[in-house]
């Protein structure tokens, strides 16, 4: 691969991981506690949860330019 900025062939691929979302919802846990008691606290674990997105980029060792694969 050739860098679009400086024309160098000294490039490598990196992988970036982007995470979003929550692991536990306190609101759902409290509501579950009110409805079902102690076991209802587990309701906070229900839902979408965390999502993970992997993105690959080329990076130039000479100028530092980063672009998508």
N, CA, C and O of each residue as an XYZ file, in Angstrom:
276
protein
N       0.843     -1.177      0.000
C       0.000      0.000      0.000
C       0.889      1.240      0.000
O       1.929      1.271      0.658
N       0.477      2.239     -0.729
C       1.221      3.497     -0.820
C       0.426      4.591     -0.108
O      -0.786      4.707     -0.290
N       1.108      5.381      0.693
C       0.471      6.473      1.432
C      -0.027      7.540      0.459
O       0.725      7.987     -0.407
N      -1.302      7.954      0.597
C      -1.829      8.978     -0.308
C      -1.263     10.378     -0.032
O      -1.365     11.266     -0.878
N      -0.671     10.571      1.144
C      -0.149     11.892      1.494
C       1.303     12.091      1.054
O       1.630     13.089      0.412
N       2.181     11.127      1.405
C       3.612     11.310      1.129
C       4.165     10.340      0.080
O       5.294     10.520     -0.377
N       3.399      9.318     -0.310
C       3.838      8.376     -1.326
C       4.742      7.263     -0.818
O       5.292      6.505     -1.618
N       4.906      7.151      0.492
C       5.759      6.123      1.082
C       5.084      4.754      1.021
O       3.858      4.652      1.057
N       5.896      3.710      0.929
C       5.384      2.340      0.983
C       5.569      1.737      2.369
O       5.303      0.551      2.561
N       6.015      2.521      3.329
C       6.259      2.070      4.698
C       4.974      2.229      5.511
O       4.881      3.116      6.360
N       3.978      1.365      5.250
C       2.660      1.454      5.888
C       2.309      0.120      6.534
O       2.825     -0.925      6.141
N       1.429      0.165      7.524
C       0.973     -1.049      8.200
C      -0.499     -0.919      8.561
O      -1.047      0.183      8.546
N      -1.142     -2.034      8.883
C      -2.563     -2.079      9.208
C      -2.729     -2.159     10.723
O      -2.024     -2.908     11.400
N      -3.685     -1.367     11.250
C      -4.049     -1.470     12.661
C      -5.550     -1.715     12.751
O      -6.294     -1.418     11.816
N      -5.985     -2.256     13.877
C      -7.394     -2.516     14.142
C      -7.796     -1.693     15.361
O      -7.179     -1.813     16.419
N      -8.834     -0.848     15.219
C      -9.353     -0.072     16.342
C     -10.698     -0.653     16.745
O     -11.524     -0.983     15.895
N     -10.909     -0.776     18.052
C     -12.152     -1.310     18.592
C     -12.901     -0.172     19.260
O     -12.354      0.519     20.120
N     -14.171      0.025     18.859
C     -15.020      1.060     19.431
C     -16.177      0.372     20.145
O     -16.892     -0.431     19.545
N     -16.362      0.687     21.430
C     -17.444      0.096     22.211
C     -18.422      1.181     22.624
O     -18.029      2.315     22.900
N     -19.710      0.820     22.664
C     -20.729      1.751     23.120
C     -21.815      0.972     23.854
O     -21.944     -0.241     23.687
N     -22.582      1.674     24.656
C     -23.662      1.044     25.399
C     -23.306      0.838     26.853
O     -22.229      1.221     27.312
N     -24.237      0.223     27.570
C     -24.066     -0.017     28.998
C     -24.145     -1.505     29.286
O     -24.807     -2.257     28.571
N     -23.460     -1.918     30.344
C     -23.542     -3.306     30.775
C     -24.726     -3.527     31.712
O     -25.352     -4.586     31.682
N     -25.037     -2.529     32.544
C     -26.094     -2.662     33.534
C     -26.918     -1.391     33.570
O     -26.357     -0.296     33.607
N     -28.235     -1.511     33.561
C     -29.136     -0.371     33.642
C     -29.682     -0.265     35.064
O     -30.438     -1.127     35.511
N     -29.297      0.788     35.764
C     -29.742      0.972     37.153
C     -31.254      1.171     37.227
O     -31.894      0.693     38.163
N     -31.831      1.876     36.245
C     -33.273      2.107     36.235
C     -34.055      0.803     36.125
O     -35.033      0.596     36.844
N     -33.620     -0.075     35.223
C     -34.287     -1.376     35.070
C     -34.090     -2.239     36.308
O     -34.988     -2.984     36.701
N     -32.917     -2.138     36.921
C     -32.647     -2.904     38.136
C     -33.530     -2.466     39.292
O     -34.037     -3.306     40.036
N     -33.722     -1.152     39.454
C     -34.577     -0.634     40.529
C     -36.028     -1.020     40.309
O     -36.715     -1.421     41.248
N     -36.496     -0.902     39.079
C     -37.868     -1.288     38.773
C     -38.070     -2.786     39.009
O     -39.092     -3.197     39.559
N     -37.111     -3.588     38.599
C     -37.199     -5.027     38.851
C     -37.218     -5.351     40.329
O     -37.912     -6.272     40.761
N     -36.443     -4.582     41.118
C     -36.430     -4.786     42.569
C     -37.798     -4.475     43.158
O     -38.287     -5.210     44.015
N     -38.426     -3.379     42.699
C     -39.750     -3.017     43.209
C     -40.804     -4.060     42.859
O     -41.710     -4.321     43.650
N     -40.686     -4.658     41.675
C     -41.686     -5.624     41.235
C     -41.436     -7.038     41.745
O     -42.382     -7.738     42.105
N     -40.164     -7.474     41.782
C     -39.854     -8.877     42.054
C     -38.959     -9.110     43.261
O     -38.640    -10.259     43.565
N     -38.549     -8.073     43.951
C     -37.662     -8.239     45.105
C     -36.213     -8.337     44.671
O     -35.833     -7.802     43.629
N     -35.402     -9.021     45.470
C     -33.963     -9.098     45.214
C     -33.633     -9.710     43.861
O     -32.672     -9.298     43.211
N     -34.415    -10.680     43.438
C     -34.167    -11.321     42.156
C     -34.390    -10.325     41.010
O     -33.785    -10.458     39.946
N     -35.248     -9.340     41.224
C     -35.550     -8.340     40.210
C     -34.365     -7.456     39.851
O     -34.377     -6.810     38.803
N     -33.344     -7.415     40.698
C     -32.150     -6.631     40.371
C     -31.481     -7.137     39.098
O     -30.770     -6.391     38.426
N     -31.709     -8.399     38.770
C     -31.147     -8.969     37.553
C     -31.793     -8.391     36.292
O     -31.257     -8.542     35.194
N     -32.945     -7.728     36.448
C     -33.600     -7.103     35.286
C     -32.728     -6.008     34.686
O     -32.892     -5.669     33.514
N     -31.816     -5.456     35.453
C     -30.908     -4.431     34.945
C     -29.941     -4.968     33.908
O     -29.347     -4.194     33.158
N     -29.775     -6.276     33.855
C     -28.891     -6.890     32.867
C     -29.580     -7.119     31.526
O     -28.916     -7.389     30.526
N     -30.916     -7.011     31.501
C     -31.680     -7.222     30.267
C     -31.551     -6.003     29.362
O     -31.437     -4.877     29.846
N     -31.570     -6.219     28.080
C     -31.523     -5.104     27.135
C     -30.452     -5.283     26.092
O     -29.948     -6.386     25.882
N     -30.105     -4.194     25.439
C     -29.168     -4.232     24.331
C     -27.743     -4.521     24.765
O     -27.044     -5.283     24.097
N     -27.303     -3.945     25.845
C     -25.947     -4.182     26.317
C     -24.908     -3.459     25.484
O     -25.219     -2.483     24.800
N     -23.693     -3.927     25.539
C     -22.577     -3.308     24.822
C     -22.509     -3.785     23.392
O     -22.756     -4.953     23.091
N     -22.168     -2.859     22.515
C     -21.923     -3.209     21.125
C     -20.469     -2.894     20.803
O     -19.920     -1.894     21.265
N     -19.865     -3.744     20.020
C     -18.460     -3.586     19.660
C     -18.343     -3.464     18.141
O     -18.960     -4.226     17.397
N     -17.537     -2.489     17.692
C     -17.318     -2.279     16.266
C     -15.821     -2.259     16.018
O     -15.092     -1.499     16.655
N     -15.359     -3.098     15.090
C     -13.946     -3.147     14.707
C     -13.750     -2.412     13.387
O     -14.492     -2.632     12.430
N     -12.739     -1.528     13.340
C     -12.426     -0.774     12.132
C     -10.940     -0.931     11.838
O     -10.103     -0.714     12.715
N     -10.610     -1.310     10.595
C      -9.216     -1.464     10.181
C      -8.739     -0.206      9.455
O      -9.458      0.358      8.630
N      -7.518      0.222      9.773
C      -6.921      1.401      9.162
C      -5.518      1.077      8.676
O      -4.836      0.227      9.249
N      -5.089      1.754      7.618
C      -3.697      1.782      7.211
C      -3.079      2.993      7.894
O      -3.722      4.036      8.006
N      -1.823      2.862      8.356
C      -1.101      3.969      8.974
C       0.280      4.049      8.333
O       0.963      3.036      8.180
N       0.685      5.268      7.960
C       1.993      5.495      7.359
C       3.027      5.715      8.471
O       2.816      6.534      9.366
N       4.131      4.986      8.411
C       5.199      5.155      9.398
C       5.961      6.460      9.209
O       6.545      6.965     10.168
N       5.975      7.018      8.012
C       6.745      8.238      7.742
C       6.006      9.497      8.171
O       6.555     10.303      8.923
N       4.761      9.687      7.704
C       4.062     10.933      7.985
C       2.945     10.804      9.019
O       2.458     11.818      9.519
N       2.523      9.563      9.355
C       1.485      9.370     10.374
C       0.070      9.429      9.858
O      -0.871      9.362     10.649
N      -0.118      9.554      8.545
C      -1.458      9.595      7.963
C      -2.174      8.276      8.220
O      -1.575      7.207      8.103
N      -3.480      8.353      8.577
C      -4.287      7.171      8.856
C      -5.503      7.204      7.943
O      -6.183      8.226      7.855
N      -5.791      6.070      7.247
C      -6.945      5.987      6.368
C      -7.532      4.597      6.451
O      -6.843      3.631      6.779
N      -8.845      4.509      6.143
C      -9.556      3.227      6.225
C      -9.081      2.261      5.162
O      -8.691      2.659      4.064
N      -9.122      0.973      5.510
C      -8.742     -0.096      4.592
C      -9.779     -0.216      3.498
O      -9.649     -1.063      2.614
